[in-house]
Amino acid sequence: MPISLQEADEFEDKMKELESLCNPIIAKMYQGGAGAPPGGMDEDVPTTGGSGAGPKIEEVD
């Protein structure tokens, strides 16, 4: 079934709208704005586990 020009234009418009929303988010992630350090785990977090080693849910927000 061929796609009409109207459907193709509508698809293009929706893709541009989606890209305008997503591109700034993706760019921020690549700049390190996602919160995780590039090397993996943060050096200040103790590695000798236990149930109390990580942040609590209330602390994350």
PyMOL Python script that loads the backbone (N, CA, C, O; Angstrom):
from pymol import cmd

cmd.read_pdbstr("""\
ATOM      1  N   MET A   1       0.848  -1.177   0.000  1.00  0.00           N
ATOM      2  CA  MET A   1       0.000   0.000   0.000  1.00  0.00           C
ATOM      3  C   MET A   1       0.901   1.250   0.000  1.00  0.00           C
ATOM      4  O   MET A   1       1.675   1.440   0.938  1.00  0.00           O
ATOM      5  N   PRO A   2       0.816   2.076  -1.002  1.00  0.00           N
ATOM      6  CA  PRO A   2       1.647   3.291  -1.069  1.00  0.00           C
ATOM      7  C   PRO A   2       1.203   4.339  -0.049  1.00  0.00           C
ATOM      8  O   PRO A   2       0.032   4.430   0.321  1.00  0.00           O
ATOM      9  N   ILE A   3       2.172   5.113   0.382  1.00  0.00           N
ATOM     10  CA  ILE A   3       1.919   6.187   1.348  1.00  0.00           C
ATOM     11  C   ILE A   3       1.630   7.473   0.578  1.00  0.00           C
ATOM     12  O   ILE A   3       2.341   7.811  -0.368  1.00  0.00           O
ATOM     13  N   SER A   4       0.586   8.186   0.986  1.00  0.00           N
ATOM     14  CA  SER A   4       0.240   9.443   0.316  1.00  0.00           C
ATOM     15  C   SER A   4       1.222  10.538   0.732  1.00  0.00           C
ATOM     16  O   SER A   4       1.910  10.431   1.747  1.00  0.00           O
ATOM     17  N   LEU A   5       1.267  11.575  -0.067  1.00  0.00           N
ATOM     18  CA  LEU A   5       2.134  12.706   0.254  1.00  0.00           C
ATOM     19  C   LEU A   5       1.704  13.372   1.552  1.00  0.00           C
ATOM     20  O   LEU A   5       2.548  13.843   2.315  1.00  0.00           O
ATOM     21  N   GLN A   6       0.416  13.415   1.810  1.00  0.00           N
ATOM     22  CA  GLN A   6      -0.086  14.012   3.047  1.00  0.00           C
ATOM     23  C   GLN A   6       0.404  13.211   4.258  1.00  0.00           C
ATOM     24  O   GLN A   6       0.814  13.794   5.262  1.00  0.00           O
ATOM     25  N   GLU A   7       0.362  11.878   4.165  1.00  0.00           N
ATOM     26  CA  GLU A   7       0.848  11.037   5.261  1.00  0.00           C
ATOM     27  C   GLU A   7       2.349  11.206   5.455  1.00  0.00           C
ATOM     28  O   GLU A   7       2.829  11.247   6.588  1.00  0.00           O
ATOM     29  N   ALA A   8       3.081  11.303   4.373  1.00  0.00           N
ATOM     30  CA  ALA A   8       4.526  11.487   4.459  1.00  0.00           C
ATOM     31  C   ALA A   8       4.862  12.829   5.101  1.00  0.00           C
ATOM     32  O   ALA A   8       5.757  12.904   5.943  1.00  0.00           O
ATOM     33  N   ASP A   9       4.156  13.886   4.714  1.00  0.00           N
ATOM     34  CA  ASP A   9       4.382  15.212   5.304  1.00  0.00           C
ATOM     35  C   ASP A   9       4.044  15.218   6.790  1.00  0.00           C
ATOM     36  O   ASP A   9       4.763  15.801   7.601  1.00  0.00           O
ATOM     37  N   GLU A  10       2.935  14.555   7.135  1.00  0.00           N
ATOM     38  CA  GLU A  10       2.532  14.471   8.536  1.00  0.00           C
ATOM     39  C   GLU A  10       3.576  13.718   9.356  1.00  0.00           C
ATOM     40  O   GLU A  10       3.886  14.099  10.485  1.00  0.00           O
ATOM     41  N   PHE A  11       4.109  12.651   8.780  1.00  0.00           N
ATOM     42  CA  PHE A  11       5.154  11.882   9.453  1.00  0.00           C
ATOM     43  C   PHE A  11       6.397  12.734   9.668  1.00  0.00           C
ATOM     44  O   PHE A  11       6.982  12.720  10.751  1.00  0.00           O
ATOM     45  N   GLU A  12       6.798  13.466   8.652  1.00  0.00           N
ATOM     46  CA  GLU A  12       7.973  14.339   8.755  1.00  0.00           C
ATOM     47  C   GLU A  12       7.780  15.398   9.837  1.00  0.00           C
ATOM     48  O   GLU A  12       8.696  15.676  10.611  1.00  0.00           O
ATOM     49  N   ASP A  13       6.599  15.982   9.886  1.00  0.00           N
ATOM     50  CA  ASP A  13       6.316  17.000  10.906  1.00  0.00           C
ATOM     51  C   ASP A  13       6.415  16.412  12.309  1.00  0.00           C
ATOM     52  O   ASP A  13       6.982  17.032  13.209  1.00  0.00           O
ATOM     53  N   LYS A  14       5.866  15.222  12.492  1.00  0.00           N
ATOM     54  CA  LYS A  14       5.917  14.571  13.808  1.00  0.00           C
ATOM     55  C   LYS A  14       7.354  14.199  14.172  1.00  0.00           C
ATOM     56  O   LYS A  14       7.744  14.313  15.333  1.00  0.00           O
ATOM     57  N   MET A  15       8.131  13.763  13.207  1.00  0.00           N
ATOM     58  CA  MET A  15       9.541  13.425  13.473  1.00  0.00           C
ATOM     59  C   MET A  15      10.323  14.669  13.887  1.00  0.00           C
ATOM     60  O   MET A  15      11.131  14.611  14.815  1.00  0.00           O
ATOM     61  N   LYS A  16      10.094  15.776  13.218  1.00  0.00           N
ATOM     62  CA  LYS A  16      10.786  17.022  13.575  1.00  0.00           C
ATOM     63  C   LYS A  16      10.390  17.473  14.977  1.00  0.00           C
ATOM     64  O   LYS A  16      11.230  17.946  15.742  1.00  0.00           O
ATOM     65  N   GLU A  17       9.107  17.326  15.310  1.00  0.00           N
ATOM     66  CA  GLU A  17       8.636  17.699  16.638  1.00  0.00           C
ATOM     67  C   GLU A  17       9.290  16.813  17.703  1.00  0.00           C
ATOM     68  O   GLU A  17       9.731  17.298  18.746  1.00  0.00           O
ATOM     69  N   LEU A  18       9.346  15.527  17.428  1.00  0.00           N
ATOM     70  CA  LEU A  18       9.971  14.593  18.363  1.00  0.00           C
ATOM     71  C   LEU A  18      11.465  14.872  18.524  1.00  0.00           C
ATOM     72  O   LEU A  18      11.988  14.848  19.638  1.00  0.00           O
ATOM     73  N   GLU A  19      12.144  15.136  17.421  1.00  0.00           N
ATOM     74  CA  GLU A  19      13.570  15.444  17.484  1.00  0.00           C
ATOM     75  C   GLU A  19      13.830  16.725  18.265  1.00  0.00           C
ATOM     76  O   GLU A  19      14.814  16.808  19.001  1.00  0.00           O
ATOM     77  N   SER A  20      12.970  17.717  18.118  1.00  0.00           N
ATOM     78  CA  SER A  20      13.176  18.970  18.846  1.00  0.00           C
ATOM     79  C   SER A  20      13.016  18.771  20.349  1.00  0.00           C
ATOM     80  O   SER A  20      13.590  19.520  21.140  1.00  0.00           O
ATOM     81  N   LEU A  21      12.244  17.771  20.743  1.00  0.00           N
ATOM     82  CA  LEU A  21      12.097  17.457  22.165  1.00  0.00           C
ATOM     83  C   LEU A  21      13.244  16.585  22.680  1.00  0.00           C
ATOM     84  O   LEU A  21      13.743  16.788  23.786  1.00  0.00           O
ATOM     85  N   CYS A  22      13.649  15.623  21.871  1.00  0.00           N
ATOM     86  CA  CYS A  22      14.640  14.633  22.318  1.00  0.00           C
ATOM     87  C   CYS A  22      16.089  15.101  22.195  1.00  0.00           C
ATOM     88  O   CYS A  22      16.916  14.772  23.045  1.00  0.00           O
ATOM     89  N   ASN A  23      16.401  15.852  21.165  1.00  0.00           N
ATOM     90  CA  ASN A  23      17.798  16.230  20.927  1.00  0.00           C
ATOM     91  C   ASN A  23      18.442  16.972  22.098  1.00  0.00           C
ATOM     92  O   ASN A  23      19.583  16.657  22.436  1.00  0.00           O
ATOM     93  N   PRO A  24      17.779  17.937  22.737  1.00  0.00           N
ATOM     94  CA  PRO A  24      18.415  18.590  23.890  1.00  0.00           C
ATOM     95  C   PRO A  24      18.666  17.622  25.051  1.00  0.00           C
ATOM     96  O   PRO A  24      19.660  17.753  25.765  1.00  0.00           O
ATOM     97  N   ILE A  25      17.778  16.667  25.237  1.00  0.00           N
ATOM     98  CA  ILE A  25      17.950  15.689  26.314  1.00  0.00           C
ATOM     99  C   ILE A  25      19.149  14.796  26.020  1.00  0.00           C
ATOM    100  O   ILE A  25      19.978  14.556  26.898  1.00  0.00           O
ATOM    101  N   ILE A  26      19.241  14.310  24.798  1.00  0.00           N
ATOM    102  CA  ILE A  26      20.359  13.445  24.408  1.00  0.00           C
ATOM    103  C   ILE A  26      21.674  14.219  24.491  1.00  0.00           C
ATOM    104  O   ILE A  26      22.678  13.675  24.952  1.00  0.00           O
ATOM    105  N   ALA A  27      21.684  15.470  24.057  1.00  0.00           N
ATOM    106  CA  ALA A  27      22.903  16.278  24.110  1.00  0.00           C
ATOM    107  C   ALA A  27      23.351  16.468  25.552  1.00  0.00           C
ATOM    108  O   ALA A  27      24.545  16.407  25.844  1.00  0.00           O
ATOM    109  N   LYS A  28      22.405  16.698  26.455  1.00  0.00           N
ATOM    110  CA  LYS A  28      22.744  16.881  27.859  1.00  0.00           C
ATOM    111  C   LYS A  28      23.311  15.601  28.457  1.00  0.00           C
ATOM    112  O   LYS A  28      24.230  15.643  29.275  1.00  0.00           O
ATOM    113  N   MET A  29      22.757  14.460  28.043  1.00  0.00           N
ATOM    114  CA  MET A  29      23.284  13.175  28.521  1.00  0.00           C
ATOM    115  C   MET A  29      24.745  13.001  28.090  1.00  0.00           C
ATOM    116  O   MET A  29      25.587  12.582  28.886  1.00  0.00           O
ATOM    117  N   TYR A  30      25.034  13.320  26.845  1.00  0.00           N
ATOM    118  CA  TYR A  30      26.399  13.168  26.351  1.00  0.00           C
ATOM    119  C   TYR A  30      27.357  14.161  27.000  1.00  0.00           C
ATOM    120  O   TYR A  30      28.561  13.905  27.047  1.00  0.00           O
ATOM    121  N   GLN A  31      26.855  15.281  27.499  1.00  0.00           N
ATOM    122  CA  GLN A  31      27.701  16.263  28.168  1.00  0.00           C
ATOM    123  C   GLN A  31      27.920  15.920  29.634  1.00  0.00           C
ATOM    124  O   GLN A  31      28.619  16.648  30.339  1.00  0.00           O
ATOM    125  N   GLY A  32      27.334  14.829  30.103  1.00  0.00           N
ATOM    126  CA  GLY A  32      27.517  14.435  31.494  1.00  0.00           C
ATOM    127  C   GLY A  32      26.431  14.951  32.407  1.00  0.00           C
ATOM    128  O   GLY A  32      26.575  14.865  33.627  1.00  0.00           O
ATOM    129  N   GLY A  33      25.363  15.477  31.876  1.00  0.00           N
ATOM    130  CA  GLY A  33      24.291  15.996  32.694  1.00  0.00           C
ATOM    131  C   GLY A  33      23.351  14.923  33.197  1.00  0.00           C
ATOM    132  O   GLY A  33      22.372  15.239  33.872  1.00  0.00           O
ATOM    133  N   ALA A  34      23.616  13.663  32.890  1.00  0.00           N
ATOM    134  CA  ALA A  34      22.721  12.587  33.296  1.00  0.00           C
ATOM    135  C   ALA A  34      22.927  12.205  34.752  1.00  0.00           C
ATOM    136  O   ALA A  34      22.126  11.445  35.296  1.00  0.00           O
ATOM    137  N   GLY A  35      23.964  12.702  35.396  1.00  0.00           N
ATOM    138  CA  GLY A  35      24.174  12.432  36.812  1.00  0.00           C
ATOM    139  C   GLY A  35      25.220  11.369  37.088  1.00  0.00           C
ATOM    140  O   GLY A  35      25.828  11.388  38.158  1.00  0.00           O
ATOM    141  N   ALA A  36      25.451  10.460  36.187  1.00  0.00           N
ATOM    142  CA  ALA A  36      26.436   9.409  36.413  1.00  0.00           C
ATOM    143  C   ALA A  36      27.804   9.885  35.939  1.00  0.00           C
ATOM    144  O   ALA A  36      27.913  10.459  34.855  1.00  0.00           O
ATOM    145  N   PRO A  37      28.846   9.658  36.730  1.00  0.00           N
ATOM    146  CA  PRO A  37      30.189  10.035  36.285  1.00  0.00           C
ATOM    147  C   PRO A  37      30.633   9.156  35.131  1.00  0.00           C
ATOM    148  O   PRO A  37      30.214   8.002  35.044  1.00  0.00           O
ATOM    149  N   PRO A  38      31.476   9.675  34.237  1.00  0.00           N
ATOM    150  CA  PRO A  38      31.875   8.918  33.060  1.00  0.00           C
ATOM    151  C   PRO A  38      32.609   7.616  33.382  1.00  0.00           C
ATOM    152  O   PRO A  38      32.536   6.671  32.596  1.00  0.00           O
ATOM    153  N   GLY A  39      33.313   7.538  34.511  1.00  0.00           N
ATOM    154  CA  GLY A  39      34.088   6.351  34.833  1.00  0.00           C
ATOM    155  C   GLY A  39      33.293   5.244  35.489  1.00  0.00           C
ATOM    156  O   GLY A  39      33.870   4.212  35.832  1.00  0.00           O
ATOM    157  N   GLY A  40      32.026   5.406  35.676  1.00  0.00           N
ATOM    158  CA  GLY A  40      31.228   4.380  36.322  1.00  0.00           C
ATOM    159  C   GLY A  40      30.821   4.821  37.706  1.00  0.00           C
ATOM    160  O   GLY A  40      30.143   5.836  37.868  1.00  0.00           O
ATOM    161  N   MET A  41      31.235   4.056  38.714  1.00  0.00           N
ATOM    162  CA  MET A  41      30.842   4.378  40.090  1.00  0.00           C
ATOM    163  C   MET A  41      31.620   5.576  40.621  1.00  0.00           C
ATOM    164  O   MET A  41      32.758   5.824  40.223  1.00  0.00           O
ATOM    165  N   ASP A  42      30.993   6.301  41.514  1.00  0.00           N
ATOM    166  CA  ASP A  42      31.630   7.449  42.144  1.00  0.00           C
ATOM    167  C   ASP A  42      32.675   6.962  43.145  1.00  0.00           C
ATOM    168  O   ASP A  42      32.454   5.948  43.808  1.00  0.00           O
ATOM    169  N   GLU A  43      33.795   7.651  43.271  1.00  0.00           N
ATOM    170  CA  GLU A  43      34.865   7.217  44.169  1.00  0.00           C
ATOM    171  C   GLU A  43      34.479   7.322  45.640  1.00  0.00           C
ATOM    172  O   GLU A  43      35.040   6.603  46.467  1.00  0.00           O
ATOM    173  N   ASP A  44      33.546   8.189  45.984  1.00  0.00           N
ATOM    174  CA  ASP A  44      33.160   8.379  47.375  1.00  0.00           C
ATOM    175  C   ASP A  44      32.255   7.274  47.904  1.00  0.00           C
ATOM    176  O   ASP A  44      32.079   7.161  49.117  1.00  0.00           O
ATOM    177  N   VAL A  45      31.684   6.470  47.040  1.00  0.00           N
ATOM    178  CA  VAL A  45      30.781   5.406  47.463  1.00  0.00           C
ATOM    179  C   VAL A  45      31.609   4.211  47.910  1.00  0.00           C
ATOM    180  O   VAL A  45      32.455   3.733  47.154  1.00  0.00           O
ATOM    181  N   PRO A  46      31.379   3.716  49.137  1.00  0.00           N
ATOM    182  CA  PRO A  46      32.152   2.559  49.597  1.00  0.00           C
ATOM    183  C   PRO A  46      31.806   1.309  48.801  1.00  0.00           C
ATOM    184  O   PRO A  46      30.646   1.068  48.466  1.00  0.00           O
ATOM    185  N   THR A  47      32.833   0.520  48.505  1.00  0.00           N
ATOM    186  CA  THR A  47      32.613  -0.683  47.715  1.00  0.00           C
ATOM    187  C   THR A  47      32.419  -1.916  48.578  1.00  0.00           C
ATOM    188  O   THR A  47      31.997  -2.953  48.066  1.00  0.00           O
ATOM    189  N   THR A  48      32.711  -1.843  49.866  1.00  0.00           N
ATOM    190  CA  THR A  48      32.500  -2.990  50.741  1.00  0.00           C
ATOM    191  C   THR A  48      31.068  -2.957  51.235  1.00  0.00           C
ATOM    192  O   THR A  48      30.787  -2.474  52.332  1.00  0.00           O
ATOM    193  N   GLY A  49      30.185  -3.464  50.434  1.00  0.00           N
ATOM    194  CA  GLY A  49      28.733  -3.460  50.499  1.00  0.00           C
ATOM    195  C   GLY A  49      28.058  -3.516  51.842  1.00  0.00           C
ATOM    196  O   GLY A  49      28.503  -2.895  52.807  1.00  0.00           O
ATOM    197  N   GLY A  50      27.014  -4.243  51.893  1.00  0.00           N
ATOM    198  CA  GLY A  50      26.107  -4.213  53.012  1.00  0.00           C
ATOM    199  C   GLY A  50      24.847  -3.510  52.569  1.00  0.00           C
ATOM    200  O   GLY A  50      24.842  -2.820  51.550  1.00  0.00           O
ATOM    201  N   SER A  51      23.799  -3.677  53.310  1.00  0.00           N
ATOM    202  CA  SER A  51      22.532  -3.098  52.873  1.00  0.00           C
ATOM    203  C   SER A  51      22.487  -1.588  53.060  1.00  0.00           C
ATOM    204  O   SER A  51      21.640  -0.936  52.450  1.00  0.00           O
ATOM    205  N   GLY A  52      23.355  -1.008  53.870  1.00  0.00           N
ATOM    206  CA  GLY A  52      23.315   0.432  54.114  1.00  0.00           C
ATOM    207  C   GLY A  52      24.321   1.212  53.296  1.00  0.00           C
ATOM    208  O   GLY A  52      24.548   2.385  53.593  1.00  0.00           O
ATOM    209  N   ALA A  53      24.938   0.622  52.276  1.00  0.00           N
ATOM    210  CA  ALA A  53      26.011   1.284  51.537  1.00  0.00           C
ATOM    211  C   ALA A  53      25.504   2.350  50.578  1.00  0.00           C
ATOM    212  O   ALA A  53      26.210   3.331  50.341  1.00  0.00           O
ATOM    213  N   GLY A  54      24.303   2.197  50.014  1.00  0.00           N
ATOM    214  CA  GLY A  54      23.824   3.131  49.001  1.00  0.00           C
ATOM    215  C   GLY A  54      22.881   4.157  49.577  1.00  0.00           C
ATOM    216  O   GLY A  54      22.498   4.082  50.744  1.00  0.00           O
ATOM    217  N   PRO A  55      22.508   5.123  48.747  1.00  0.00           N
ATOM    218  CA  PRO A  55      21.581   6.155  49.209  1.00  0.00           C
ATOM    219  C   PRO A  55      20.184   5.588  49.384  1.00  0.00           C
ATOM    220  O   PRO A  55      19.807   4.623  48.720  1.00  0.00           O
ATOM    221  N   LYS A  56      19.445   6.176  50.254  1.00  0.00           N
ATOM    222  CA  LYS A  56      18.055   5.791  50.461  1.00  0.00           C
ATOM    223  C   LYS A  56      17.191   6.466  49.400  1.00  0.00           C
ATOM    224  O   LYS A  56      17.613   7.461  48.810  1.00  0.00           O
ATOM    225  N   ILE A  57      16.029   5.961  49.153  1.00  0.00           N
ATOM    226  CA  ILE A  57      15.134   6.540  48.140  1.00  0.00           C
ATOM    227  C   ILE A  57      14.833   7.991  48.464  1.00  0.00           C
ATOM    228  O   ILE A  57      14.766   8.821  47.557  1.00  0.00           O
ATOM    229  N   GLU A  58      14.652   8.313  49.728  1.00  0.00           N
ATOM    230  CA  GLU A  58      14.354   9.683  50.116  1.00  0.00           C
ATOM    231  C   GLU A  58      15.522  10.612  49.820  1.00  0.00           C
ATOM    232  O   GLU A  58      15.314  11.797  49.559  1.00  0.00           O
ATOM    233  N   GLU A  59      16.748  10.097  49.856  1.00  0.00           N
ATOM    234  CA  GLU A  59      17.929  10.923  49.609  1.00  0.00           C
ATOM    235  C   GLU A  59      18.107  11.230  48.131  1.00  0.00           C
ATOM    236  O   GLU A  59      18.674  12.268  47.788  1.00  0.00           O
ATOM    237  N   VAL A  60      17.643  10.362  47.252  1.00  0.00           N
ATOM    238  CA  VAL A  60      17.838  10.531  45.821  1.00  0.00           C
ATOM    239  C   VAL A  60      17.011  11.693  45.302  1.00  0.00           C
ATOM    240  O   VAL A  60      17.485  12.467  44.471  1.00  0.00           O
ATOM    241  N   ASP A  61      15.792  11.823  45.777  1.00  0.00           N
ATOM    242  CA  ASP A  61      14.931  12.913  45.300  1.00  0.00           C
ATOM    243  C   ASP A  61      15.466  14.193  45.856  1.00  0.00           C
ATOM    244  O   ASP A  61      14.909  15.260  45.596  1.00  0.00           O
TER     245      ASP A  61
END
""", "prot")
cmd.dss("prot")
cmd.show_as("cartoon", "prot")
cmd.util.cbc("prot")
cmd.orient("prot")
